[in-house]
Structures are given as structure tokens and as C-alpha cells.
């Protein structure tokens, strides 16, 4: 009986995993690239949400977008 408690969640995860993939989701990176390309080299960018902040940090420091 204990095996049934493990089989159900594992089967559900295996069947739904492809639908949960965010591999092709570029919304945050597109936003950051657009914002950084429009900003002046020494600009201060103010955002009202953490997800925008983290997208800008990722684009600037990990990907290398924006002024150098």
C-alpha cells in the first residue's frame, strides 16, 4: 500500500513535467534587454517589483547586456 502513495505523485510529475518547463520563457530577459538598451550608460533604473530587479541583474551581470 505504501508504494501506491509514491506511484501516484511520481506518475503525475512525469506526465506533467514537459508542460511545466520554462526553458523557452524569455519574457524576463526580453524586458531586461529592452530596458538596458534604452538606458544611458550611467543611468539609474528604478523598478517597482523584485522580478524586474532580478531580471535586470541577470541580464547585466550574467549575460552581459547593457553598457560596459
mmCIF file of the N, C-alpha and C atoms, coordinates in Angstrom:
data_MODEL
# 
_entry.id   MODEL 
# 
loop_
_atom_site.group_PDB 
_atom_site.id 
_atom_site.type_symbol 
_atom_site.label_atom_id 
_atom_site.label_alt_id 
_atom_site.label_comp_id 
_atom_site.label_asym_id 
_atom_site.label_entity_id 
_atom_site.label_seq_id 
_atom_site.pdbx_PDB_ins_code 
_atom_site.Cartn_x 
_atom_site.Cartn_y 
_atom_site.Cartn_z 
_atom_site.occupancy 
_atom_site.B_iso_or_equiv 
_atom_site.pdbx_formal_charge 
_atom_site.auth_seq_id 
_atom_site.auth_comp_id 
_atom_site.auth_asym_id 
_atom_site.auth_atom_id 
_atom_site.pdbx_PDB_model_num 
ATOM 1   N N  . UNK A 1 1  ? 0.813  -1.198 0.000   1.00 0.00 ? 1  UNK A N  1 
ATOM 2   C CA . UNK A 1 1  ? 0.000  0.000  0.000   1.00 0.00 ? 1  UNK A CA 1 
ATOM 3   C C  . UNK A 1 1  ? 0.857  1.264  0.000   1.00 0.00 ? 1  UNK A C  1 
ATOM 4   N N  . UNK A 1 2  ? 1.987  1.253  0.654   1.00 0.00 ? 2  UNK A N  1 
ATOM 5   C CA . UNK A 1 2  ? 2.854  2.428  0.711   1.00 0.00 ? 2  UNK A CA 1 
ATOM 6   C C  . UNK A 1 2  ? 3.406  2.765  -0.672  1.00 0.00 ? 2  UNK A C  1 
ATOM 7   N N  . UNK A 1 3  ? 3.618  1.767  -1.505  1.00 0.00 ? 3  UNK A N  1 
ATOM 8   C CA . UNK A 1 3  ? 4.133  2.014  -2.854  1.00 0.00 ? 3  UNK A CA 1 
ATOM 9   C C  . UNK A 1 3  ? 3.136  2.823  -3.685  1.00 0.00 ? 3  UNK A C  1 
ATOM 10  N N  . UNK A 1 4  ? 1.845  2.648  -3.424  1.00 0.00 ? 4  UNK A N  1 
ATOM 11  C CA . UNK A 1 4  ? 0.813  3.386  -4.154  1.00 0.00 ? 4  UNK A CA 1 
ATOM 12  C C  . UNK A 1 4  ? 0.896  4.882  -3.851  1.00 0.00 ? 4  UNK A C  1 
ATOM 13  N N  . UNK A 1 5  ? 1.287  5.227  -2.645  1.00 0.00 ? 5  UNK A N  1 
ATOM 14  C CA . UNK A 1 5  ? 1.430  6.640  -2.284  1.00 0.00 ? 5  UNK A CA 1 
ATOM 15  C C  . UNK A 1 5  ? 2.601  7.282  -3.010  1.00 0.00 ? 5  UNK A C  1 
ATOM 16  N N  . UNK A 1 6  ? 3.564  6.485  -3.411  1.00 0.00 ? 6  UNK A N  1 
ATOM 17  C CA . UNK A 1 6  ? 4.706  7.001  -4.161  1.00 0.00 ? 6  UNK A CA 1 
ATOM 18  C C  . UNK A 1 6  ? 4.448  6.998  -5.662  1.00 0.00 ? 6  UNK A C  1 
ATOM 19  N N  . UNK A 1 7  ? 3.726  6.028  -6.143  1.00 0.00 ? 7  UNK A N  1 
ATOM 20  C CA . UNK A 1 7  ? 3.482  5.904  -7.580  1.00 0.00 ? 7  UNK A CA 1 
ATOM 21  C C  . UNK A 1 7  ? 2.639  7.059  -8.119  1.00 0.00 ? 7  UNK A C  1 
ATOM 22  N N  . UNK A 1 8  ? 1.602  7.445  -7.413  1.00 0.00 ? 8  UNK A N  1 
ATOM 23  C CA . UNK A 1 8  ? 0.708  8.494  -7.892  1.00 0.00 ? 8  UNK A CA 1 
ATOM 24  C C  . UNK A 1 8  ? 1.433  9.834  -8.100  1.00 0.00 ? 8  UNK A C  1 
ATOM 25  N N  . UNK A 1 9  ? 2.159  10.363 -7.130  1.00 0.00 ? 9  UNK A N  1 
ATOM 26  C CA . UNK A 1 9  ? 2.842  11.647 -7.380  1.00 0.00 ? 9  UNK A CA 1 
ATOM 27  C C  . UNK A 1 9  ? 3.944  11.537 -8.436  1.00 0.00 ? 9  UNK A C  1 
ATOM 28  N N  . UNK A 1 10 ? 4.646  10.431 -8.480  1.00 0.00 ? 10 UNK A N  1 
ATOM 29  C CA . UNK A 1 10 ? 5.700  10.267 -9.476  1.00 0.00 ? 10 UNK A CA 1 
ATOM 30  C C  . UNK A 1 10 ? 5.127  10.192 -10.882 1.00 0.00 ? 10 UNK A C  1 
ATOM 31  N N  . UNK A 1 11 ? 4.027  9.495  -11.044 1.00 0.00 ? 11 UNK A N  1 
ATOM 32  C CA . UNK A 1 11 ? 3.374  9.413  -12.346 1.00 0.00 ? 11 UNK A CA 1 
ATOM 33  C C  . UNK A 1 11 ? 2.846  10.783 -12.770 1.00 0.00 ? 11 UNK A C  1 
ATOM 34  N N  . UNK A 1 12 ? 2.231  11.481 -11.847 1.00 0.00 ? 12 UNK A N  1 
ATOM 35  C CA . UNK A 1 12 ? 1.717  12.811 -12.145 1.00 0.00 ? 12 UNK A CA 1 
ATOM 36  C C  . UNK A 1 12 ? 2.842  13.762 -12.543 1.00 0.00 ? 12 UNK A C  1 
ATOM 37  N N  . UNK A 1 13 ? 3.950  13.712 -11.838 1.00 0.00 ? 13 UNK A N  1 
ATOM 38  C CA . UNK A 1 13 ? 5.096  14.568 -12.163 1.00 0.00 ? 13 UNK A CA 1 
ATOM 39  C C  . UNK A 1 13 ? 5.671  14.214 -13.528 1.00 0.00 ? 13 UNK A C  1 
ATOM 40  N N  . UNK A 1 14 ? 5.786  12.942 -13.825 1.00 0.00 ? 14 UNK A N  1 
ATOM 41  C CA . UNK A 1 14 ? 6.342  12.516 -15.108 1.00 0.00 ? 14 UNK A CA 1 
ATOM 42  C C  . UNK A 1 14 ? 5.444  12.930 -16.281 1.00 0.00 ? 14 UNK A C  1 
ATOM 43  N N  . UNK A 1 15 ? 4.151  12.857 -16.096 1.00 0.00 ? 15 UNK A N  1 
ATOM 44  C CA . UNK A 1 15 ? 3.227  13.209 -17.173 1.00 0.00 ? 15 UNK A CA 1 
ATOM 45  C C  . UNK A 1 15 ? 3.124  14.718 -17.393 1.00 0.00 ? 15 UNK A C  1 
ATOM 46  N N  . UNK A 1 16 ? 3.286  15.502 -16.342 1.00 0.00 ? 16 UNK A N  1 
ATOM 47  C CA . UNK A 1 16 ? 3.095  16.945 -16.437 1.00 0.00 ? 16 UNK A CA 1 
ATOM 48  C C  . UNK A 1 16 ? 4.393  17.742 -16.533 1.00 0.00 ? 16 UNK A C  1 
ATOM 49  N N  . UNK A 1 17 ? 5.532  17.097 -16.446 1.00 0.00 ? 17 UNK A N  1 
ATOM 50  C CA . UNK A 1 17 ? 6.808  17.811 -16.439 1.00 0.00 ? 17 UNK A CA 1 
ATOM 51  C C  . UNK A 1 17 ? 7.047  18.640 -17.700 1.00 0.00 ? 17 UNK A C  1 
ATOM 52  N N  . UNK A 1 18 ? 6.782  18.110 -18.891 1.00 0.00 ? 18 UNK A N  1 
ATOM 53  C CA . UNK A 1 18 ? 7.024  18.938 -20.092 1.00 0.00 ? 18 UNK A CA 1 
ATOM 54  C C  . UNK A 1 18 ? 6.190  20.219 -20.117 1.00 0.00 ? 18 UNK A C  1 
ATOM 55  N N  . UNK A 1 19 ? 4.998  20.182 -19.600 1.00 0.00 ? 19 UNK A N  1 
ATOM 56  C CA . UNK A 1 19 ? 4.147  21.371 -19.587 1.00 0.00 ? 19 UNK A CA 1 
ATOM 57  C C  . UNK A 1 19 ? 4.646  22.415 -18.595 1.00 0.00 ? 19 UNK A C  1 
ATOM 58  N N  . UNK A 1 20 ? 5.440  22.014 -17.621 1.00 0.00 ? 20 UNK A N  1 
ATOM 59  C CA . UNK A 1 20 ? 5.940  22.927 -16.599 1.00 0.00 ? 20 UNK A CA 1 
ATOM 60  C C  . UNK A 1 20 ? 7.298  23.517 -16.952 1.00 0.00 ? 20 UNK A C  1 
ATOM 61  N N  . UNK A 1 21 ? 7.879  23.133 -18.057 1.00 0.00 ? 21 UNK A N  1 
ATOM 62  C CA . UNK A 1 21 ? 9.201  23.605 -18.442 1.00 0.00 ? 21 UNK A CA 1 
ATOM 63  C C  . UNK A 1 21 ? 9.169  25.089 -18.811 1.00 0.00 ? 21 UNK A C  1 
ATOM 64  N N  . UNK A 1 22 ? 10.109 25.840 -18.279 1.00 0.00 ? 22 UNK A N  1 
ATOM 65  C CA . UNK A 1 22 ? 10.230 27.265 -18.585 1.00 0.00 ? 22 UNK A CA 1 
ATOM 66  C C  . UNK A 1 22 ? 11.432 27.540 -19.475 1.00 0.00 ? 22 UNK A C  1 
ATOM 67  N N  . UNK A 1 23 ? 11.908 26.521 -20.141 1.00 0.00 ? 23 UNK A N  1 
ATOM 68  C CA . UNK A 1 23 ? 13.106 26.627 -20.968 1.00 0.00 ? 23 UNK A CA 1 
ATOM 69  C C  . UNK A 1 23 ? 12.978 27.709 -22.036 1.00 0.00 ? 23 UNK A C  1 
ATOM 70  N N  . UNK A 1 24 ? 11.821 27.840 -22.647 1.00 0.00 ? 24 UNK A N  1 
ATOM 71  C CA . UNK A 1 24 ? 11.633 28.793 -23.742 1.00 0.00 ? 24 UNK A CA 1 
ATOM 72  C C  . UNK A 1 24 ? 10.993 30.109 -23.297 1.00 0.00 ? 24 UNK A C  1 
ATOM 73  N N  . UNK A 1 25 ? 10.862 30.331 -22.004 1.00 0.00 ? 25 UNK A N  1 
ATOM 74  C CA . UNK A 1 25 ? 10.260 31.557 -21.494 1.00 0.00 ? 25 UNK A CA 1 
ATOM 75  C C  . UNK A 1 25 ? 11.317 32.662 -21.451 1.00 0.00 ? 25 UNK A C  1 
ATOM 76  N N  . UNK A 1 26 ? 11.195 33.626 -22.351 1.00 0.00 ? 26 UNK A N  1 
ATOM 77  C CA . UNK A 1 26 ? 12.184 34.702 -22.456 1.00 0.00 ? 26 UNK A CA 1 
ATOM 78  C C  . UNK A 1 26 ? 11.616 36.051 -22.045 1.00 0.00 ? 26 UNK A C  1 
ATOM 79  N N  . UNK A 1 27 ? 10.484 36.087 -21.388 1.00 0.00 ? 27 UNK A N  1 
ATOM 80  C CA . UNK A 1 27 ? 9.831  37.356 -21.052 1.00 0.00 ? 27 UNK A CA 1 
ATOM 81  C C  . UNK A 1 27 ? 10.728 38.238 -20.187 1.00 0.00 ? 27 UNK A C  1 
ATOM 82  N N  . UNK A 1 28 ? 11.330 37.687 -19.160 1.00 0.00 ? 28 UNK A N  1 
ATOM 83  C CA . UNK A 1 28 ? 12.166 38.484 -18.266 1.00 0.00 ? 28 UNK A CA 1 
ATOM 84  C C  . UNK A 1 28 ? 13.417 38.982 -18.978 1.00 0.00 ? 28 UNK A C  1 
ATOM 85  N N  . UNK A 1 29 ? 14.046 38.135 -19.755 1.00 0.00 ? 29 UNK A N  1 
ATOM 86  C CA . UNK A 1 29 ? 15.258 38.547 -20.464 1.00 0.00 ? 29 UNK A CA 1 
ATOM 87  C C  . UNK A 1 29 ? 14.938 39.567 -21.548 1.00 0.00 ? 29 UNK A C  1 
ATOM 88  N N  . UNK A 1 30 ? 13.819 39.419 -22.232 1.00 0.00 ? 30 UNK A N  1 
ATOM 89  C CA . UNK A 1 30 ? 13.411 40.408 -23.236 1.00 0.00 ? 30 UNK A CA 1 
ATOM 90  C C  . UNK A 1 30 ? 13.169 41.767 -22.587 1.00 0.00 ? 30 UNK A C  1 
ATOM 91  N N  . UNK A 1 31 ? 12.503 41.777 -21.430 1.00 0.00 ? 31 UNK A N  1 
ATOM 92  C CA . UNK A 1 31 ? 12.283 43.028 -20.701 1.00 0.00 ? 31 UNK A CA 1 
ATOM 93  C C  . UNK A 1 31 ? 13.610 43.676 -20.337 1.00 0.00 ? 31 UNK A C  1 
ATOM 94  N N  . UNK A 1 32 ? 14.509 42.904 -19.782 1.00 0.00 ? 32 UNK A N  1 
ATOM 95  C CA . UNK A 1 32 ? 15.787 43.450 -19.330 1.00 0.00 ? 32 UNK A CA 1 
ATOM 96  C C  . UNK A 1 32 ? 16.619 43.962 -20.500 1.00 0.00 ? 32 UNK A C  1 
ATOM 97  N N  . UNK A 1 33 ? 16.653 43.220 -21.586 1.00 0.00 ? 33 UNK A N  1 
ATOM 98  C CA . UNK A 1 33 ? 17.411 43.673 -22.755 1.00 0.00 ? 33 UNK A CA 1 
ATOM 99  C C  . UNK A 1 33 ? 16.846 44.978 -23.307 1.00 0.00 ? 33 UNK A C  1 
ATOM 100 N N  . UNK A 1 34 ? 15.527 45.079 -23.337 1.00 0.00 ? 34 UNK A N  1 
ATOM 101 C CA . UNK A 1 34 ? 14.877 46.292 -23.828 1.00 0.00 ? 34 UNK A CA 1 
ATOM 102 C C  . UNK A 1 34 ? 15.185 47.479 -22.903 1.00 0.00 ? 34 UNK A C  1 
ATOM 103 N N  . UNK A 1 35 ? 15.084 47.258 -21.593 1.00 0.00 ? 35 UNK A N  1 
ATOM 104 C CA . UNK A 1 35 ? 15.335 48.340 -20.633 1.00 0.00 ? 35 UNK A CA 1 
ATOM 105 C C  . UNK A 1 35 ? 16.793 48.780 -20.668 1.00 0.00 ? 35 UNK A C  1 
ATOM 106 N N  . UNK A 1 36 ? 17.712 47.829 -20.730 1.00 0.00 ? 36 UNK A N  1 
ATOM 107 C CA . UNK A 1 36 ? 19.130 48.179 -20.723 1.00 0.00 ? 36 UNK A CA 1 
ATOM 108 C C  . UNK A 1 36 ? 19.561 48.825 -22.031 1.00 0.00 ? 36 UNK A C  1 
ATOM 109 N N  . UNK A 1 37 ? 18.942 48.468 -23.133 1.00 0.00 ? 37 UNK A N  1 
ATOM 110 C CA . UNK A 1 37 ? 19.321 49.074 -24.407 1.00 0.00 ? 37 UNK A CA 1 
ATOM 111 C C  . UNK A 1 37 ? 18.834 50.518 -24.504 1.00 0.00 ? 37 UNK A C  1 
ATOM 112 N N  . UNK A 1 38 ? 17.778 50.864 -23.779 1.00 0.00 ? 38 UNK A N  1 
ATOM 113 C CA . UNK A 1 38 ? 17.234 52.215 -23.823 1.00 0.00 ? 38 UNK A CA 1 
ATOM 114 C C  . UNK A 1 38 ? 17.847 53.127 -22.766 1.00 0.00 ? 38 UNK A C  1 
ATOM 115 N N  . UNK A 1 39 ? 18.555 52.562 -21.805 1.00 0.00 ? 39 UNK A N  1 
ATOM 116 C CA . UNK A 1 39 ? 19.117 53.350 -20.711 1.00 0.00 ? 39 UNK A CA 1 
ATOM 117 C C  . UNK A 1 39 ? 20.459 53.956 -21.118 1.00 0.00 ? 39 UNK A C  1 
ATOM 118 N N  . UNK A 1 40 ? 20.719 55.130 -20.586 1.00 0.00 ? 40 UNK A N  1 
ATOM 119 C CA . UNK A 1 40 ? 22.015 55.773 -20.809 1.00 0.00 ? 40 UNK A CA 1 
ATOM 120 C C  . UNK A 1 40 ? 23.096 54.985 -20.054 1.00 0.00 ? 40 UNK A C  1 
ATOM 121 N N  . UNK A 1 41 ? 24.364 55.155 -20.430 1.00 0.00 ? 41 UNK A N  1 
ATOM 122 C CA . UNK A 1 41 ? 25.436 54.376 -19.798 1.00 0.00 ? 41 UNK A CA 1 
ATOM 123 C C  . UNK A 1 41 ? 25.505 54.478 -18.274 1.00 0.00 ? 41 UNK A C  1 
ATOM 124 N N  . UNK A 1 42 ? 25.222 55.616 -17.698 1.00 0.00 ? 42 UNK A N  1 
ATOM 125 C CA . UNK A 1 42 ? 25.284 55.760 -16.232 1.00 0.00 ? 42 UNK A CA 1 
ATOM 126 C C  . UNK A 1 42 ? 23.904 55.934 -15.619 1.00 0.00 ? 42 UNK A C  1 
ATOM 127 N N  . UNK A 1 43 ? 22.894 55.403 -16.257 1.00 0.00 ? 43 UNK A N  1 
ATOM 128 C CA . UNK A 1 43 ? 21.514 55.595 -15.802 1.00 0.00 ? 43 UNK A CA 1 
ATOM 129 C C  . UNK A 1 43 ? 21.222 54.799 -14.544 1.00 0.00 ? 43 UNK A C  1 
ATOM 130 N N  . UNK A 1 44 ? 20.312 55.331 -13.762 1.00 0.00 ? 44 UNK A N  1 
ATOM 131 C CA . UNK A 1 44 ? 19.787 54.635 -12.596 1.00 0.00 ? 44 UNK A CA 1 
ATOM 132 C C  . UNK A 1 44 ? 18.389 54.154 -12.967 1.00 0.00 ? 44 UNK A C  1 
ATOM 133 N N  . UNK A 1 45 ? 18.184 52.842 -12.942 1.00 0.00 ? 45 UNK A N  1 
ATOM 134 C CA . UNK A 1 45 ? 16.893 52.269 -13.328 1.00 0.00 ? 45 UNK A CA 1 
ATOM 135 C C  . UNK A 1 45 ? 16.132 51.909 -12.061 1.00 0.00 ? 45 UNK A C  1 
ATOM 136 N N  . UNK A 1 46 ? 14.967 52.508 -11.891 1.00 0.00 ? 46 UNK A N  1 
ATOM 137 C CA . UNK A 1 46 ? 14.111 52.238 -10.739 1.00 0.00 ? 46 UNK A CA 1 
ATOM 138 C C  . UNK A 1 46 ? 12.990 51.301 -11.169 1.00 0.00 ? 46 UNK A C  1 
ATOM 139 N N  . UNK A 1 47 ? 12.787 50.246 -10.409 1.00 0.00 ? 47 UNK A N  1 
ATOM 140 C CA . UNK A 1 47 ? 11.719 49.288 -10.710 1.00 0.00 ? 47 UNK A CA 1 
ATOM 141 C C  . UNK A 1 47 ? 10.847 49.127 -9.480  1.00 0.00 ? 47 UNK A C  1 
ATOM 142 N N  . UNK A 1 48 ? 9.633  48.653 -9.684  1.00 0.00 ? 48 UNK A N  1 
ATOM 143 C CA . UNK A 1 48 ? 8.706  48.517 -8.564  1.00 0.00 ? 48 UNK A CA 1 
ATOM 144 C C  . UNK A 1 48 ? 8.463  47.072 -8.147  1.00 0.00 ? 48 UNK A C  1 
ATOM 145 N N  . UNK A 1 49 ? 9.241  46.154 -8.675  1.00 0.00 ? 49 UNK A N  1 
ATOM 146 C CA . UNK A 1 49 ? 8.999  44.745 -8.388  1.00 0.00 ? 49 UNK A CA 1 
ATOM 147 C C  . UNK A 1 49 ? 10.320 43.981 -8.406  1.00 0.00 ? 49 UNK A C  1 
ATOM 148 N N  . UNK A 1 50 ? 10.467 43.026 -7.518  1.00 0.00 ? 50 UNK A N  1 
ATOM 149 C CA . UNK A 1 50 ? 11.705 42.244 -7.444  1.00 0.00 ? 50 UNK A CA 1 
ATOM 150 C C  . UNK A 1 50 ? 11.980 41.461 -8.714  1.00 0.00 ? 50 UNK A C  1 
ATOM 151 N N  . UNK A 1 51 ? 10.954 40.974 -9.380  1.00 0.00 ? 51 UNK A N  1 
ATOM 152 C CA . UNK A 1 51 ? 11.206 40.173 -10.580 1.00 0.00 ? 51 UNK A CA 1 
ATOM 153 C C  . UNK A 1 51 ? 11.859 41.008 -11.668 1.00 0.00 ? 51 UNK A C  1 
ATOM 154 N N  . UNK A 1 52 ? 11.551 42.310 -11.729 1.00 0.00 ? 52 UNK A N  1 
ATOM 155 C CA . UNK A 1 52 ? 12.228 43.178 -12.681 1.00 0.00 ? 52 UNK A CA 1 
ATOM 156 C C  . UNK A 1 52 ? 13.679 43.407 -12.263 1.00 0.00 ? 52 UNK A C  1 
ATOM 157 N N  . UNK A 1 53 ? 13.893 43.592 -10.973 1.00 0.00 ? 53 UNK A N  1 
ATOM 158 C CA . UNK A 1 53 ? 15.254 43.787 -10.468 1.00 0.00 ? 53 UNK A CA 1 
ATOM 159 C C  . UNK A 1 53 ? 16.121 42.584 -10.790 1.00 0.00 ? 53 UNK A C  1 
ATOM 160 N N  . UNK A 1 54 ? 15.629 41.396 -10.503 1.00 0.00 ? 54 UNK A N  1 
ATOM 161 C CA . UNK A 1 54 ? 16.421 40.189 -10.727 1.00 0.00 ? 54 UNK A CA 1 
ATOM 162 C C  . UNK A 1 54 ? 16.651 39.944 -12.216 1.00 0.00 ? 54 UNK A C  1 
ATOM 163 N N  . UNK A 1 55 ? 15.662 40.286 -13.045 1.00 0.00 ? 55 UNK A N  1 
ATOM 164 C CA . UNK A 1 55 ? 15.843 40.148 -14.497 1.00 0.00 ? 55 UNK A CA 1 
ATOM 165 C C  . UNK A 1 55 ? 16.930 41.091 -14.982 1.00 0.00 ? 55 UNK A C  1 
ATOM 166 N N  . UNK A 1 56 ? 16.937 42.325 -14.477 1.00 0.00 ? 56 UNK A N  1 
ATOM 167 C CA . UNK A 1 56 ? 17.972 43.285 -14.866 1.00 0.00 ? 56 UNK A CA 1 
ATOM 168 C C  . UNK A 1 56 ? 19.348 42.846 -14.380 1.00 0.00 ? 56 UNK A C  1 
ATOM 169 N N  . UNK A 1 57 ? 19.439 42.366 -13.165 1.00 0.00 ? 57 UNK A N  1 
ATOM 170 C CA . UNK A 1 57 ? 20.721 41.874 -12.639 1.00 0.00 ? 57 UNK A CA 1 
ATOM 171 C C  . UNK A 1 57 ? 21.233 40.712 -13.478 1.00 0.00 ? 57 UNK A C  1 
ATOM 172 N N  . UNK A 1 58 ? 20.352 39.780 -13.793 1.00 0.00 ? 58 UNK A N  1 
ATOM 173 C CA . UNK A 1 58 ? 20.765 38.619 -14.585 1.00 0.00 ? 58 UNK A CA 1 
ATOM 174 C C  . UNK A 1 58 ? 21.266 39.057 -15.960 1.00 0.00 ? 58 UNK A C  1 
ATOM 175 N N  . UNK A 1 59 ? 20.500 39.918 -16.616 1.00 0.00 ? 59 UNK A N  1 
ATOM 176 C CA . UNK A 1 59 ? 20.889 40.371 -17.947 1.00 0.00 ? 59 UNK A CA 1 
ATOM 177 C C  . UNK A 1 59 ? 22.204 41.143 -17.909 1.00 0.00 ? 59 UNK A C  1 
ATOM 178 N N  . UNK A 1 60 ? 22.374 41.960 -16.908 1.00 0.00 ? 60 UNK A N  1 
ATOM 179 C CA . UNK A 1 60 ? 23.568 42.815 -16.833 1.00 0.00 ? 60 UNK A CA 1 
ATOM 180 C C  . UNK A 1 60 ? 24.812 42.032 -16.447 1.00 0.00 ? 60 UNK A C  1 
ATOM 181 N N  . UNK A 1 61 ? 24.723 41.235 -15.402 1.00 0.00 ? 61 UNK A N  1 
ATOM 182 C CA . UNK A 1 61 ? 25.917 40.599 -14.842 1.00 0.00 ? 61 UNK A CA 1 
ATOM 183 C C  . UNK A 1 61 ? 26.163 39.177 -15.326 1.00 0.00 ? 61 UNK A C  1 
ATOM 184 N N  . UNK A 1 62 ? 25.129 38.442 -15.658 1.00 0.00 ? 62 UNK A N  1 
ATOM 185 C CA . UNK A 1 62 ? 25.322 37.057 -16.110 1.00 0.00 ? 62 UNK A CA 1 
ATOM 186 C C  . UNK A 1 62 ? 25.417 36.969 -17.624 1.00 0.00 ? 62 UNK A C  1 
ATOM 187 N N  . UNK A 1 63 ? 24.540 37.692 -18.316 1.00 0.00 ? 63 UNK A N  1 
ATOM 188 C CA . UNK A 1 63 ? 24.514 37.629 -19.776 1.00 0.00 ? 63 UNK A CA 1 
ATOM 189 C C  . UNK A 1 63 ? 25.437 38.679 -20.382 1.00 0.00 ? 63 UNK A C  1 
ATOM 190 N N  . UNK A 1 64 ? 25.612 39.813 -19.709 1.00 0.00 ? 64 UNK A N  1 
ATOM 191 C CA . UNK A 1 64 ? 26.496 40.867 -20.206 1.00 0.00 ? 64 UNK A CA 1 
ATOM 192 C C  . UNK A 1 64 ? 25.821 41.884 -21.085 1.00 0.00 ? 64 UNK A C  1 
ATOM 193 N N  . UNK A 1 65 ? 24.510 42.042 -20.967 1.00 0.00 ? 65 UNK A N  1 
ATOM 194 C CA . UNK A 1 65 ? 23.789 43.052 -21.737 1.00 0.00 ? 65 UNK A CA 1 
ATOM 195 C C  . UNK A 1 65 ? 24.028 44.426 -21.131 1.00 0.00 ? 65 UNK A C  1 
ATOM 196 N N  . UNK A 1 66 ? 23.802 45.436 -21.916 1.00 0.00 ? 66 UNK A N  1 
ATOM 197 C CA . UNK A 1 66 ? 23.910 46.795 -21.415 1.00 0.00 ? 66 UNK A CA 1 
ATOM 198 C C  . UNK A 1 66 ? 25.297 47.372 -21.590 1.00 0.00 ? 66 UNK A C  1 
ATOM 199 N N  . UNK A 1 67 ? 25.474 48.611 -21.122 1.00 0.00 ? 67 UNK A N  1 
ATOM 200 C CA . UNK A 1 67 ? 26.770 49.281 -21.284 1.00 0.00 ? 67 UNK A CA 1 
ATOM 201 C C  . UNK A 1 67 ? 27.862 48.604 -20.464 1.00 0.00 ? 67 UNK A C  1 
ATOM 202 N N  . UNK A 1 68 ? 29.069 48.689 -20.962 1.00 0.00 ? 68 UNK A N  1 
ATOM 203 C CA . UNK A 1 68 ? 30.191 48.073 -20.233 1.00 0.00 ? 68 UNK A CA 1 
ATOM 204 C C  . UNK A 1 68 ? 31.034 49.101 -19.547 1.00 0.00 ? 68 UNK A C  1 
# 
